[in-house]
Amino acid sequence: MIPLDIRPNLELNPWNDMAGLDSQGAVERVGLLPHATDQGRPIFALLIRLEDGRTVVAQTTWTLMEAAVRALGASPVAEFDQMEHGS
């Protein structure tokens, strides 16, 4: 299984290895691809459009993405957002 680094608060625990990154993008599409792993499990895929118009597709297993979303949703940052802005 591919490891996935989950950081519930990037202000407190930033991605320091991304210093000097000169390109950013926006997530445009997400989806699941069934039976995509060697074990026949689904993957989560997302399309990122970079500022210059190029696209990048990234993927991880659905199991890892679901665990990440649950962990982030239970973080103080997400809880505060829900309290301040509603669900």
C-alpha contacts under 8 A as a table, 3 or more apart, distances in Angstrom:
res1	aa1	res2	aa2	distance
2	I	60	T	7.26
2	I	61	T	7.88
4	L	64	L	6.92
4	L	68	A	8.00
6	I	68	A	6.29
6	I	71	A	7.85
6	I	72	L	7.73
7	R	10	L	6.14
7	R	13	N	6.79
7	R	72	L	7.72
8	P	71	A	7.52
8	P	72	L	5.39
8	P	75	S	5.91
8	P	76	P	7.94
8	P	77	V	7.09
9	N	12	L	5.57
9	N	13	N	6.08
9	N	14	P	7.66
9	N	77	V	6.79
10	L	13	N	4.80
10	L	14	P	4.40
10	L	15	W	7.04
11	E	14	P	5.65
15	W	18	M	5.74
15	W	19	A	7.96
16	N	19	A	5.94
18	M	21	L	5.65
21	L	24	Q	7.81
23	S	50	L	6.77
23	S	51	E	6.63
24	Q	50	L	5.72
24	Q	51	E	6.14
25	G	48	I	5.84
25	G	49	R	5.16
25	G	50	L	3.99
25	G	51	E	5.68
26	A	48	I	5.37
26	A	49	R	5.42
26	A	50	L	6.61
27	V	30	V	7.79
27	V	46	L	6.81
27	V	47	L	5.87
27	V	48	I	4.45
27	V	49	R	6.48
28	E	46	L	7.43
28	E	47	L	5.71
28	E	48	I	5.84
28	E	49	R	6.68
29	R	46	L	5.43
29	R	47	L	5.09
29	R	48	I	7.39
30	V	44	F	7.26
30	V	45	A	5.63
30	V	46	L	4.28
30	V	47	L	6.47
31	G	44	F	5.85
31	G	45	A	5.38
31	G	46	L	6.49
32	L	42	P	6.38
32	L	43	I	5.61
32	L	44	F	4.68
32	L	45	A	6.10
32	L	62	W	7.44
33	L	36	A	6.00
33	L	42	P	5.38
33	L	43	I	5.31
33	L	44	F	6.56
33	L	45	A	7.34
34	P	40	G	7.44
34	P	41	R	6.36
34	P	42	P	4.18
34	P	43	I	6.61
35	H	38	D	7.93
35	H	39	Q	7.54
35	H	40	G	3.96
35	H	41	R	4.66
35	H	42	P	5.01
35	H	43	I	7.72
36	A	39	Q	7.96
36	A	40	G	5.76
36	A	41	R	5.86
36	A	42	P	5.31
36	A	43	I	5.96
37	T	40	G	5.01
37	T	41	R	5.23
37	T	42	P	6.54
37	T	43	I	7.04
37	T	61	T	7.83
38	D	41	R	7.50
41	R	61	T	7.57
41	R	62	W	7.86
42	P	61	T	6.25
42	P	62	W	5.72
43	I	59	Q	6.54
43	I	60	T	5.62
43	I	61	T	4.16
43	I	62	W	4.80
44	F	59	Q	5.50
44	F	60	T	5.47
44	F	61	T	5.64
44	F	62	W	4.98
44	F	65	M	6.84
45	A	57	V	6.79
45	A	58	A	5.68
45	A	59	Q	4.30
45	A	60	T	6.73
46	L	57	V	5.62
46	L	58	A	5.46
46	L	59	Q	6.40
47	L	55	T	6.66
47	L	56	V	5.73
47	L	57	V	4.51
47	L	58	A	6.56
48	I	55	T	5.52
48	I	56	V	5.11
48	I	57	V	6.20
48	I	58	A	7.78
49	R	53	G	5.94
49	R	54	R	5.84
49	R	55	T	4.44
49	R	56	V	6.47
50	L	53	G	5.29
50	L	54	R	5.34
50	L	55	T	5.93
50	L	56	V	7.60
51	E	54	R	7.44
60	T	64	L	6.71
60	T	65	M	6.69
61	T	64	L	5.34
61	T	65	M	6.34
62	W	65	M	5.03
62	W	66	E	5.90
63	T	66	E	5.33
63	T	67	A	6.24
64	L	67	A	5.13
64	L	68	A	6.12
65	M	68	A	4.99
65	M	69	V	6.15
66	E	69	V	5.16
66	E	70	R	6.20
67	A	70	R	5.15
67	A	71	A	6.13
68	A	71	A	5.09
68	A	72	L	6.06
69	V	72	L	5.15
69	V	73	G	5.90
70	R	73	G	5.04
70	R	74	A	6.25
71	A	74	A	5.27
71	A	75	S	6.45
72	L	75	S	5.14
72	L	78	A	6.76
73	G	78	A	5.43
73	G	79	E	7.16
74	A	78	A	6.61
74	A	79	E	6.68
75	S	78	A	5.43
75	S	79	E	6.25
76	P	79	E	4.95
76	P	80	F	5.92
77	V	80	F	5.25
77	V	81	D	6.25
78	A	81	D	5.04
78	A	82	Q	6.22
79	E	82	Q	5.14
79	E	83	M	6.25
80	F	83	M	5.03
80	F	84	E	6.05
81	D	84	E	5.12
81	D	85	H	5.72
81	D	86	G	7.21
82	Q	85	H	5.33
82	Q	86	G	4.56
82	Q	87	S	5.42
83	M	86	G	5.70
